[in-house]
Amino acid sequence: MILTKQYRCIHSSSCQCTKGHLNEDVIFLVFQHLNWNPKLIATLSCACKWFDDLAKRVLWKEFCKTRAPKMMLDLQSSGSHSVDGNWRALGKLLIYCSGCSVGGLFNSTQIPGHFVYRTRFSRTSGKSFLLPQCRTDVLYVSDPCEHLDQGEEGDLGFFRGIFKSFLVSKVRKMLIDRGAQLHPTAACPYCKARLWNMLQAKMVPQSASCRLGAYEDCIEYYVCLNGHMLGICTLLPLSDTEEASESE
């Protein structure tokens, strides 16, 4: 079923879509029974602005807490009742690989974005993407989503992540101190915020390619103003990756 989003609906007392609406508690129980199915949450969001607001405030939050409970507890442990960039953006980041397009953010081959069934996010892996002077920051990073045999591009991997309390992070401070420029046109695929290029800012450590099993000079990633991270790398052949692990 495809629904056209009704942006003009404000769910006022005179609005036609108020007729027959369930209250929030009932909707909560229904989606709890459905195990916070993200496709159904997205479909409900398209019904009207009131449903969209409910999904952003409640349903996407419960989805995130169910999908990655320990990660969500950590992201909120600083005392915030929300997360940077809102719950819907974080929900999308958990289950969506952004892909790339020719002439797009990564100027690579055409690989459409797609949903992924399950992805592991690791705080330990996140340390490998931070310069030594920034490793007190908390960054969760996914395993790479592999897209193999992409012609001249080789085997590509897409990864994504999120910072805890990005506004007070050392990474953000360093980006500002170095005068890093925001991308002139591209926006974060998860929250639509503007992006910093970590490669241009010279803030991609060698440990990132080791963690990903990728060529050192073929890794690039961006961080948005809300602390969402997305990146691309060219993966080493499996035999080379195994040899690199043994040498470590």
Order of alpha helices (4+ residues) and beta strands (2+ residues): alpha-alpha-alpha-alpha-alpha-alpha-beta-beta-beta-alpha-beta-beta-beta-alpha-beta-beta-alpha-beta-beta-alpha
